[in-house]
Amino acid sequence: MEAPVAVGQEYGRLLVSLDGKVIVDEALVALEPVPEGGFFKRLLDMIKLFFIGLFS
């Protein structure tokens, strides 16, 4: 996920099943807003993600 994130925005679904029977089927939604970071925050995040990509 990338910022910005709005409250209530759906990001996926949680599906739990047992023996072929669906037990839980719920939306995964943001509970808190996450604003987009400033220039230096985004730059630092890009550097971190670059190195994580190298070693994963």
Secondary structure, DSSP 8 states (H G I E B T S, - for coil): --S-B-TT-EEEEEEEEETTEEEEEEEEE-SS-B----HHHHHHHHHHHHHHHHH-
